[in-house]
Amino acid sequence: MTNYEEPGWDEQVNEAAEQDDLFEHHRLQVDKGQQMVRIDKFLIDRLPATSRNRIQNAVKAGNVLVDGRAVKSSYRIKPGETIQVVLAYPPRDTTVYPEAMDLDILFEDDELLILNKPPGLVVHPGHGNPNGTLVNGLVHHLNHLPTHKNGETRPGLVHRIDKDTSGLLVIAKTEYAMTHLARQFFDHSIDRTYWALVWGDFTEDTGTVNAHLDRDPRDRIKMAAFPDGSRGKHAITHYEVKERLGYVSLLAYTLETGRTHQIRVHSAYMGHPIFNDSSYGGNRIVKGTTFSRYKQFVENCFTLMPRMALHAKSLGFTHPTTGERLFFESELPADFAGLLEKWRHYARYKPDESEES
Protein backbone atom coordinates (compact mmCIF):
# COMPACT_ATOMS: atom_id res chain seq x y z
CA MET A 1 0.00 0.00 0.00
CA THR A 2 1.30 3.42 -0.97
CA ASN A 3 0.51 6.54 1.03
CA TYR A 4 0.81 10.06 -0.34
CA GLU A 5 0.73 11.86 2.99
CA GLU A 6 0.80 15.48 4.01
CA PRO A 7 3.81 16.21 6.24
CA GLY A 8 2.71 16.93 9.78
CA TRP A 9 -0.92 16.06 9.10
CA ASP A 10 -3.01 17.14 12.09
CA GLU A 11 -5.87 14.75 12.89
CA GLN A 12 -7.64 17.47 14.85
CA VAL A 13 -8.54 19.54 11.81
CA ASN A 14 -10.61 22.65 12.24
CA GLU A 15 -14.33 21.90 12.13
CA ALA A 16 -14.85 24.49 9.42
CA ALA A 17 -12.44 22.65 7.15
CA GLU A 18 -14.67 19.58 7.20
CA GLN A 19 -17.63 21.22 5.47
CA ASP A 20 -18.41 19.74 2.09
CA ASP A 21 -19.80 21.97 -0.62
CA LEU A 22 -23.50 21.09 -0.24
CA PHE A 23 -24.12 21.31 3.51
CA GLU A 24 -23.17 23.55 6.41
CA HIS A 25 -21.97 22.75 9.89
CA HIS A 26 -22.56 24.87 13.01
CA ARG A 27 -20.80 24.34 16.33
CA LEU A 28 -22.22 26.34 19.25
CA GLN A 29 -21.06 26.57 22.86
CA VAL A 30 -23.83 27.27 25.36
CA ASP A 31 -22.94 30.25 27.58
CA LYS A 32 -22.50 29.73 31.32
CA GLY A 33 -25.36 32.13 32.06
CA GLN A 34 -27.77 30.60 29.54
CA GLN A 35 -31.21 29.66 30.86
CA MET A 36 -32.52 26.16 30.22
CA VAL A 37 -34.69 26.40 27.10
CA ARG A 38 -35.81 24.00 24.40
CA ILE A 39 -33.06 23.37 21.92
CA ASP A 40 -35.22 24.19 18.89
CA LYS A 41 -36.01 27.63 20.34
CA PHE A 42 -32.34 28.17 21.19
CA LEU A 43 -31.27 27.35 17.64
CA ILE A 44 -33.93 29.53 16.06
CA ASP A 45 -32.62 32.44 18.13
CA ARG A 46 -28.94 31.68 17.50
CA LEU A 47 -29.33 30.88 13.76
CA PRO A 48 -31.64 33.67 12.59
CA ALA A 49 -30.87 32.98 8.90
CA THR A 50 -32.14 29.41 9.27
CA SER A 51 -35.86 28.70 9.05
CA ARG A 52 -37.77 26.91 11.81
CA ASN A 53 -38.62 24.15 9.32
CA ARG A 54 -34.96 23.49 8.47
CA ILE A 55 -34.08 23.27 12.17
CA GLN A 56 -36.96 20.89 12.88
CA ASN A 57 -35.95 18.66 9.96
CA ALA A 58 -32.37 18.64 11.25
CA VAL A 59 -33.56 17.52 14.69
CA LYS A 60 -35.81 14.84 13.16
CA ALA A 61 -32.91 13.51 11.07
CA GLY A 62 -30.64 13.26 14.12
CA ASN A 63 -28.46 16.11 12.86
CA VAL A 64 -28.56 18.10 16.10
CA LEU A 65 -26.11 16.78 18.68
CA VAL A 66 -25.51 17.88 22.26
CA ASP A 67 -22.09 16.79 23.49
CA GLY A 68 -22.04 14.24 20.68
CA ARG A 69 -25.52 12.80 21.33
CA ALA A 70 -28.59 13.30 19.12
CA VAL A 71 -31.49 14.98 20.94
CA LYS A 72 -35.17 15.75 20.35
CA SER A 73 -36.73 19.18 19.90
CA SER A 74 -37.97 19.13 23.50
CA TYR A 75 -34.48 18.75 24.94
CA ARG A 76 -33.58 21.63 27.26
CA ILE A 77 -30.05 22.90 26.86
CA LYS A 78 -27.72 23.45 29.81
CA PRO A 79 -24.83 25.88 30.31
CA GLY A 80 -21.50 24.66 28.98
CA GLU A 81 -22.91 22.14 26.53
CA THR A 82 -21.60 21.91 22.97
CA ILE A 83 -24.19 21.81 20.18
CA GLN A 84 -23.46 20.63 16.66
CA VAL A 85 -25.88 21.11 13.76
CA VAL A 86 -25.58 19.79 10.21
CA LEU A 87 -27.89 21.42 7.64
CA ALA A 88 -28.26 20.85 3.93
CA TYR A 89 -27.76 24.12 2.08
CA PRO A 90 -31.11 25.45 0.83
CA PRO A 91 -31.69 25.28 -2.93
CA ARG A 92 -30.52 28.31 -4.88
CA ASP A 93 -33.22 30.94 -5.19
CA THR A 94 -33.28 30.98 -8.98
CA THR A 95 -35.94 29.92 -11.41
CA VAL A 96 -35.26 26.59 -13.05
CA TYR A 97 -37.53 25.78 -15.97
CA PRO A 98 -38.69 22.18 -16.54
CA GLU A 99 -37.48 20.40 -19.64
CA ALA A 100 -38.55 16.98 -20.87
CA MET A 101 -35.55 14.67 -20.71
CA ASP A 102 -34.88 10.93 -20.78
CA LEU A 103 -33.56 10.11 -17.31
CA ASP A 104 -31.95 6.78 -16.49
CA ILE A 105 -33.61 6.33 -13.08
CA LEU A 106 -32.52 3.19 -11.22
CA PHE A 107 -34.65 3.67 -8.10
CA GLU A 108 -37.33 6.07 -6.91
CA ASP A 109 -39.71 6.44 -3.98
CA ASP A 110 -41.34 9.32 -2.11
CA GLU A 111 -38.07 10.45 -0.51
CA LEU A 112 -35.36 10.14 -3.15
CA LEU A 113 -34.29 8.85 -6.52
CA ILE A 114 -31.10 7.32 -7.89
CA LEU A 115 -30.12 8.02 -11.46
CA ASN A 116 -27.32 7.22 -13.85
CA LYS A 117 -25.97 10.45 -15.38
CA PRO A 118 -24.63 10.20 -18.92
CA PRO A 119 -21.34 11.92 -19.81
CA GLY A 120 -21.59 15.44 -21.19
CA LEU A 121 -24.66 16.41 -19.16
CA VAL A 122 -24.23 19.43 -16.87
CA VAL A 123 -25.82 18.85 -13.46
CA HIS A 124 -26.91 22.36 -12.45
CA PRO A 125 -27.73 25.53 -14.42
CA GLY A 126 -25.03 28.17 -14.28
CA HIS A 127 -23.09 30.63 -16.36
CA GLY A 128 -23.04 29.32 -19.92
CA ASN A 129 -25.53 26.56 -19.08
CA PRO A 130 -28.88 28.20 -18.25
CA ASN A 131 -30.86 25.19 -19.46
CA GLY A 132 -30.47 21.69 -20.81
CA THR A 133 -29.07 20.53 -17.47
CA LEU A 134 -29.91 17.53 -15.33
CA VAL A 135 -31.74 19.76 -12.87
CA ASN A 136 -34.00 21.03 -15.67
CA GLY A 137 -34.88 17.43 -16.48
CA LEU A 138 -35.43 16.59 -12.82
CA VAL A 139 -37.74 19.58 -12.37
CA HIS A 140 -39.87 18.30 -15.26
CA HIS A 141 -39.90 14.79 -13.79
CA LEU A 142 -40.71 15.87 -10.23
CA ASN A 143 -43.46 18.19 -11.37
CA HIS A 144 -45.58 15.16 -12.26
CA LEU A 145 -45.22 13.34 -8.97
CA PRO A 146 -48.21 13.18 -6.56
CA THR A 147 -45.88 14.00 -3.64
CA HIS A 148 -44.82 17.25 -5.34
CA LYS A 149 -46.58 20.03 -3.40
CA ASN A 150 -46.73 23.80 -2.91
CA GLY A 151 -45.13 24.54 -6.27
CA GLU A 152 -41.69 23.50 -4.99
CA THR A 153 -39.73 22.36 -8.04
CA ARG A 154 -36.10 22.32 -7.00
CA PRO A 155 -34.70 18.82 -6.47
CA GLY A 156 -32.25 18.40 -3.63
CA LEU A 157 -28.71 17.98 -4.91
CA VAL A 158 -26.82 16.36 -2.08
CA HIS A 159 -23.67 15.89 -4.20
CA ARG A 160 -22.51 16.62 -7.73
CA ILE A 161 -20.34 15.09 -10.41
CA ASP A 162 -18.62 16.96 -13.22
CA LYS A 163 -20.15 17.41 -16.66
CA ASP A 164 -17.83 14.87 -18.28
CA THR A 165 -18.11 12.35 -15.44
CA SER A 166 -20.72 9.65 -15.87
CA GLY A 167 -22.45 7.59 -13.22
CA LEU A 168 -24.58 7.54 -10.10
CA LEU A 169 -26.25 10.43 -8.29
CA VAL A 170 -28.71 10.44 -5.39
CA ILE A 171 -31.37 13.16 -5.47
CA ALA A 172 -33.43 14.13 -2.41
CA LYS A 173 -37.11 14.80 -3.07
CA THR A 174 -37.95 16.16 0.40
CA GLU A 175 -36.16 18.51 2.73
CA TYR A 176 -36.01 15.78 5.38
CA ALA A 177 -34.33 13.38 2.96
CA MET A 178 -31.86 16.08 1.94
CA THR A 179 -31.01 16.84 5.55
CA HIS A 180 -30.62 13.15 6.40
CA LEU A 181 -28.41 12.44 3.36
CA ALA A 182 -26.35 15.57 4.02
CA ARG A 183 -25.56 14.21 7.48
CA GLN A 184 -24.38 10.92 5.95
CA PHE A 185 -22.06 12.77 3.59
CA PHE A 186 -20.78 14.83 6.51
CA ASP A 187 -20.14 11.71 8.59
CA HIS A 188 -18.50 9.97 5.59
CA SER A 189 -20.95 7.06 5.94
CA ILE A 190 -21.84 7.28 2.24
CA ASP A 191 -20.01 4.60 0.24
CA ARG A 192 -18.86 5.96 -3.13
CA THR A 193 -16.63 4.23 -5.64
CA TYR A 194 -15.36 5.81 -8.84
CA TRP A 195 -13.55 4.02 -11.64
CA ALA A 196 -10.91 5.88 -13.60
CA LEU A 197 -8.38 5.04 -16.27
CA VAL A 198 -5.17 6.85 -15.34
CA TRP A 199 -1.74 7.19 -16.89
CA GLY A 200 1.06 4.94 -15.65
CA ASP A 201 1.56 1.75 -13.65
CA PHE A 202 1.70 1.24 -9.88
CA THR A 203 4.13 -0.79 -7.77
CA GLU A 204 1.48 -1.37 -5.08
CA ASP A 205 -2.10 -2.64 -5.36
CA THR A 206 -3.62 -0.04 -3.01
CA GLY A 207 -2.79 3.40 -1.70
CA THR A 208 -4.05 6.61 -0.11
CA VAL A 209 -3.65 10.26 -1.05
CA ASN A 210 -3.90 12.76 1.81
CA ALA A 211 -3.48 16.35 0.56
CA HIS A 212 -5.37 19.60 1.05
CA LEU A 213 -7.24 21.03 -1.94
CA ASP A 214 -7.81 24.68 -2.79
CA ARG A 215 -8.16 26.94 -5.82
CA ASP A 216 -5.10 26.97 -8.02
CA PRO A 217 -3.51 30.41 -7.50
CA ARG A 218 -2.38 30.41 -11.15
CA ASP A 219 -5.79 29.40 -12.56
CA ARG A 220 -8.84 30.02 -10.40
CA ILE A 221 -10.99 27.69 -12.51
CA LYS A 222 -8.87 24.73 -11.43
CA MET A 223 -8.07 23.18 -8.06
CA ALA A 224 -4.59 22.35 -6.76
CA ALA A 225 -3.07 20.06 -4.13
CA PHE A 226 -1.22 21.55 -1.17
CA PRO A 227 0.67 18.63 0.41
CA ASP A 228 1.99 20.77 3.27
CA GLY A 229 -1.55 21.62 4.40
CA SER A 230 -0.87 25.34 4.07
CA ARG A 231 -4.08 26.06 2.16
CA GLY A 232 -7.53 24.71 1.48
CA LYS A 233 -9.56 21.86 2.94
CA HIS A 234 -8.27 18.43 3.87
CA ALA A 235 -9.06 15.71 1.35
CA ILE A 236 -8.47 11.95 1.53
CA THR A 237 -8.73 9.55 -1.41
CA HIS A 238 -8.13 5.79 -1.37
CA TYR A 239 -7.43 3.79 -4.51
CA GLU A 240 -7.14 0.18 -5.61
CA VAL A 241 -5.59 -1.02 -8.85
CA LYS A 242 -8.24 -3.05 -10.71
CA GLU A 243 -6.31 -3.71 -13.91
CA ARG A 244 -2.83 -2.98 -15.24
CA LEU A 245 -2.68 -2.26 -18.96
CA GLY A 246 0.93 -1.25 -19.50
CA TYR A 247 1.05 2.51 -19.88
CA VAL A 248 -2.34 3.02 -18.19
CA SER A 249 -4.12 1.50 -15.18
CA LEU A 250 -7.75 1.09 -14.20
CA LEU A 251 -8.28 2.30 -10.63
CA ALA A 252 -11.18 2.14 -8.19
CA TYR A 253 -11.29 5.28 -6.03
CA THR A 254 -13.14 5.62 -2.73
CA LEU A 255 -13.59 9.00 -1.07
CA GLU A 256 -13.45 10.01 2.57
CA THR A 257 -14.17 13.62 1.66
CA GLY A 258 -16.07 15.19 -1.22
CA ARG A 259 -14.06 18.14 -2.46
CA THR A 260 -14.32 19.78 -5.86
CA HIS A 261 -12.27 17.84 -8.47
CA GLN A 262 -10.83 15.70 -5.66
CA ILE A 263 -10.09 12.54 -7.66
CA ARG A 264 -8.80 14.50 -10.64
CA VAL A 265 -6.39 16.61 -8.60
CA HIS A 266 -5.19 13.77 -6.39
CA SER A 267 -4.57 11.64 -9.47
CA ALA A 268 -2.46 14.37 -11.05
CA TYR A 269 -0.68 14.97 -7.73
CA MET A 270 0.40 11.29 -7.70
CA GLY A 271 1.78 11.70 -11.21
CA HIS A 272 -1.05 9.62 -12.68
CA PRO A 273 -3.53 12.08 -14.27
CA ILE A 274 -6.83 10.70 -15.49
CA PHE A 275 -6.75 9.72 -19.15
CA ASN A 276 -7.88 12.63 -21.36
CA ASP A 277 -8.46 15.03 -18.44
CA SER A 278 -7.69 18.29 -20.22
CA SER A 279 -7.62 20.36 -17.04
CA TYR A 280 -5.05 18.30 -15.16
CA GLY A 281 -2.62 17.05 -17.80
CA GLY A 282 -4.24 13.82 -18.91
CA ASN A 283 -4.92 14.86 -22.51
CA ARG A 284 -1.36 14.23 -23.70
CA ILE A 285 0.95 11.23 -23.76
CA VAL A 286 2.21 10.94 -20.19
CA LYS A 287 3.59 7.39 -20.35
CA GLY A 288 4.78 5.32 -23.28
CA THR A 289 7.12 5.31 -26.22
CA THR A 290 8.05 8.00 -28.73
CA PHE A 291 7.20 5.86 -31.75
CA SER A 292 4.68 7.12 -34.27
CA ARG A 293 2.53 3.99 -34.17
CA TYR A 294 1.98 4.43 -30.41
CA LYS A 295 1.24 8.13 -30.82
CA GLN A 296 -1.41 7.30 -33.39
CA PHE A 297 -2.89 4.68 -31.09
CA VAL A 298 -3.23 7.19 -28.23
CA GLU A 299 -4.77 9.79 -30.55
CA ASN A 300 -7.32 7.19 -31.62
CA CYS A 301 -8.09 6.56 -27.95
CA PHE A 302 -8.64 10.27 -27.36
CA THR A 303 -11.01 10.32 -30.34
CA LEU A 304 -12.89 7.28 -29.06
CA MET A 305 -13.40 8.88 -25.65
CA PRO A 306 -13.23 12.67 -26.02
CA ARG A 307 -13.66 13.22 -22.28
CA MET A 308 -11.88 12.21 -19.11
CA ALA A 309 -12.14 8.53 -18.21
CA LEU A 310 -13.98 8.88 -14.88
CA HIS A 311 -17.18 7.09 -13.86
CA ALA A 312 -19.18 7.08 -10.58
CA LYS A 313 -19.44 3.28 -10.34
CA SER A 314 -21.22 2.55 -7.05
CA LEU A 315 -23.16 4.32 -4.32
CA GLY A 316 -24.30 3.06 -0.92
CA PHE A 317 -26.21 4.85 1.84
CA THR A 318 -28.92 4.48 4.49
CA HIS A 319 -32.46 5.28 3.39
CA PRO A 320 -33.68 8.38 5.31
CA THR A 321 -37.02 6.91 6.44
CA THR A 322 -36.77 3.11 6.26
CA GLY A 323 -33.26 2.83 7.67
CA GLU A 324 -32.46 0.22 5.02
CA ARG A 325 -28.94 0.18 3.63
CA LEU A 326 -29.15 0.66 -0.14
CA PHE A 327 -26.44 -0.07 -2.68
CA PHE A 328 -26.36 0.66 -6.41
CA GLU A 329 -23.90 -0.04 -9.20
CA SER A 330 -23.65 1.41 -12.69
CA GLU A 331 -22.15 -0.20 -15.78
CA LEU A 332 -19.42 1.68 -17.62
CA PRO A 333 -20.84 3.72 -20.52
CA ALA A 334 -20.03 2.64 -24.07
CA ASP A 335 -17.15 5.07 -24.62
CA PHE A 336 -15.36 4.05 -21.41
CA ALA A 337 -15.92 0.33 -22.03
CA GLY A 338 -14.64 0.72 -25.61
CA LEU A 339 -11.55 2.58 -24.40
CA LEU A 340 -10.75 -0.20 -21.93
CA GLU A 341 -11.05 -2.86 -24.63
CA LYS A 342 -8.75 -0.87 -26.89
CA TRP A 343 -6.05 -0.67 -24.20
CA ARG A 344 -6.52 -4.35 -23.31
CA HIS A 345 -5.92 -5.29 -26.92
CA TYR A 346 -2.84 -3.06 -27.05
CA ALA A 347 -1.46 -4.59 -23.85
CA ARG A 348 -1.96 -8.12 -25.20
CA TYR A 349 -0.66 -7.50 -28.71
CA LYS A 350 1.80 -4.69 -28.17
CA PRO A 351 3.55 -4.00 -31.49
CA ASP A 352 7.29 -4.58 -31.84
CA GLU A 353 8.64 -1.10 -31.19
CA SER A 354 12.00 -2.05 -32.71
CA GLU A 355 10.32 -2.01 -36.10
CA GLU A 356 9.35 1.63 -35.71
CA SER A 357 11.50 4.32 -37.19
Buried (B, 14 or more C-beta within 10 A) or exposed (E): EBEBEBEEBEEEEEEEEEBBEBBBBBEBEBEEEBEEEBBBBBBBEBBEEBBEEBBBBBBBBBBBBBEEEBBEBEBEBEEEBEBBBBBBBBBEEEEBEBBEBEBEEBEBEEBBBBBBBEBEBBBBBEEEBEEEBBBBBBBBBBEEEEEBEEEEBBBBBBBBBBBBBBBBBBBBBBBBBBBBBBBBBBEBEBBBBBBBBBBBBBEEEBBBBBBBBBBBEEEEEBBBBBBEBEEBBBBBBBBBBBBBBBBBBBBBBBBBBBBBBBBBBBBBBBEBBBBBBBBBBBBEBBBBBEBEEBEEBBEEBBEBBBBBBBBBBBBBBBBBBEEEEBEBEBEBBEBBEBBBEBBBEBBEEEEEEEEEE
